[in-house]
Amino acid sequence: MKKTISILAAAVLGGAVSFFVATDRQIKLDAARLLAEKAAWDKEKAALESALGAAQGKLGQVKTISPRTEIVEVAKKLSAKEIIATLKTIRVTARETKNARQAIQQLENLVELGPDALPEIQAFLTTQEEIDYDPSIFGSWKVSKDGNVPTDFIFPPSLRFGLFDVVRQIGSVQAETILSDTLRVTGRGVELAYLTRVLHQIAPFKYRDLAVGAAKDLLNSPVNTNPASALDKFERNYLFGVLAFYNDASLAQQAQAQLVQSDGKVDKGALQYLQSTLGAEVIPAIAQIYEDSRLTNGAQKEPLARLALTFAGQNAQADALWRTAINDKSIPTDARRELVEDLNQDGLNEKAPTERDYAIMRKRLDLIEKNRSDADSKPIADAFTEAAKDLNEMLAKAPKPQ
């Protein structure tokens, strides 16, 4: 029995030794394999790095770009008060066109603010402060001699006009009130004329009495304006233009009395007003004024003769005054030449003549035939020829009266 146990023990011991020997051998084999694989990887890695280095050498140095965070500052939105304060510092001249762009931008900023801008605009307008801009900049906004003021412009003639336009663009009951309140208190004829037309566009005839009353007040008690300013040069023309706009003839008698001013010049604003409101009825008064001894400069008679020309072929007294003027050698030859030559346009719808125009043109051709022999110079004779040619061409296009 002991012998059997000994044999079993020896067998177990031998198996254990064999197991550990086999296991140790496998571990060594695995380790050797891992070392071989690592060596192969190291070799391959070295080859790859070498190839990469060669490639970088050919393509240039590769830079690593890291993302950069930038801080974008959002421009502060100015208030209406700040914008107006900026506008008050801007002076626009022909040399500083950049300033014109800045002014336009600030005015647009006010428009973008909308109704919120109106209180500050109103506050500024009540101060009666003003900054006129260089006339050469707003040339597209014609400063008219006949009292007509356009309501649109590419660039405003002054700061206040720019603000008027902003108010009009914003539009609202409050905006209308601001414009009408300014119309009521302004002492500037050109402003009155402009606001009259703008308010008429907003609410036709609503402010007629206010505008007419304000124009009369300024004509009778003018506020001191700057005659050197392009905007104030034709002050009375603008005021009379407001009355003519609403066909208010209530100052006709006064205008006739003021036609010849103390300096011997004809008040063209008053003359235009009389023509617009009275038409041919004013011809007798004009014929009388033509003989006024205060008109010592013949050139000052030309506007009176021009009014007569407008009604030539329609009114016998107008024909007579026109005839007197074209033979009046105190009037410069060029002015007389134009009075003859312009028989083809003044008082006519020259682009699209009507039956009425047809009748007038026939009578004007008769005037030419009766008076051309009295021409005292070649320019005057040539003017008769030119006027006759043009009238005959227009006559051929005009519809004949039925």
Long-range contacts (C-beta under 8 A, 24 or more apart in sequence): 78-109, 79-120, 80-110, 80-113, 80-116, 80-117, 80-119, 80-120, 80-121, 81-120, 83-109, 83-110, 83-113, 83-117, 84-110, 84-120, 84-121, 84-124, 84-163, 87-131, 87-159, 87-162, 88-129, 88-131, 88-159, 90-131, 91-131, 92-133, 92-134, 92-137, 92-155, 93-134, 93-137, 94-134, 94-136, 94-137, 97-137, 100-133, 100-137, 100-155, 103-133, 103-155, 103-156, 103-159, 103-162, 104-155, 107-156, 107-162, 107-163, 107-165, 107-166, 110-163, 110-166, 111-166, 111-169, 111-170, 114-170, 115-170, 115-172, 115-174, 115-175, 117-166, 117-170, 118-167, 118-170, 118-172, 118-174, 118-175, 118-178, 121-163, 121-166, 121-167, 121-178, 122-178, 122-181, 124-163, 125-160, 125-163, 125-178, 125-182, 128-187, 129-159, 130-158, 130-159, 130-160, 131-158, 131-159, 132-157, 132-158, 132-229, 132-230, 132-231, 133-157, 133-158, 133-159, 135-230, 143-190, 143-230, 143-231, 143-233, 143-234, 144-234, 144-237, 144-241, 145-234, 145-237, 145-268, 146-237, 146-241, 146-268, 146-272, 147-193, 147-234, 147-237, 147-238, 147-239, 147-240, 147-241, 147-242, 147-244, 147-245, 147-269, 147-272, 147-273, 148-241, 149-190, 149-193, 149-194, 149-197, 149-238, 149-241, 151-194, 151-197, 151-198, 151-201, 157-230, 157-231, 158-231, 160-191, 161-191, 161-194, 164-191, 164-194, 164-195, 164-198, 168-198, 168-202, 176-202, 176-203, 180-207, 180-210, 183-207, 183-210, 183-211, 183-214, 184-210, 184-214, 186-214, 187-218, 187-223, 187-225, 188-223, 188-225, 188-231, 188-232, 188-235, 189-215, 189-218, 189-225, 189-232, 189-234, 189-235, 189-236, 189-237, 189-238, 189-239, 190-231, 190-232, 190-234, 190-235, 190-238, 192-218, 192-238, 192-239, 192-242, 193-238, 193-239, 193-241, 193-242, 193-245, 196-242, 196-245, 197-245, 200-245, 205-246, 208-246, 211-242, 211-245, 211-246, 212-242, 212-243, 212-246, 212-248, 212-250, 214-242, 215-239, 215-240, 215-242, 215-243, 216-243, 216-250, 216-251, 219-251, 219-254, 234-269, 236-267, 236-269, 236-270, 237-268, 237-269, 237-272, 238-269, 239-269, 240-269, 240-270, 240-272, 240-273, 241-269, 241-272, 241-273, 243-273, 243-277, 244-272, 244-273, 244-276, 244-277, 247-276, 247-277, 248-277, 249-277, 249-278, 252-277, 252-278, 252-282, 256-282, 256-285, 256-289, 259-289, 260-289, 260-292, 260-294, 260-295, 264-294, 264-295, 264-296, 264-297, 264-300, 265-297, 265-300, 266-295, 266-300, 266-301, 266-303, 266-304, 268-303, 271-303, 271-304, 271-307, 275-307, 275-310, 279-311, 280-311, 280-314, 280-315, 280-318, 282-307, 283-307, 283-308, 283-311, 283-315, 283-317, 283-318, 283-321, 284-317, 286-321, 287-317, 287-320, 287-321, 290-321, 290-324, 290-325, 298-328, 298-329, 298-330, 298-331, 298-332, 299-331, 299-332, 299-335, 301-325, 301-328, 301-330, 301-331, 302-331, 302-332, 302-335, 302-339, 305-331, 305-339, 306-339, 306-346, 309-339, 309-342, 309-343, 309-346, 309-347, 310-346, 310-347, 311-347, 312-343, 312-346, 312-347, 312-363, 312-364, 312-367, 313-347, 313-359, 313-360, 313-361, 313-362, 313-363, 313-364, 313-367, 314-347, 314-360, 314-363, 319-367, 322-367, 323-367, 323-371, 326-371, 326-380, 327-374, 327-376, 329-376, 333-377, 333-379, 333-380, 334-379, 336-380, 337-379, 337-380, 337-382, 337-383, 338-383, 340-380, 340-383, 340-384, 340-387, 341-383, 341-386, 341-387, 342-387, 343-367, 343-368, 343-387, 343-391, 344-386, 344-387, 344-390, 344-391, 344-394, 348-394, 350-394, 353-394, 353-395, 353-397, 353-398, 353-399, 354-398, 354-399, 355-398, 355-399, 355-400, 355-401, 355-402, 357-394, 357-398, 358-395, 358-398, 358-399, 358-400, 358-401, 359-401, 361-391, 361-394, 361-395, 361-398, 362-395, 364-391, 365-391, 365-392, 365-395
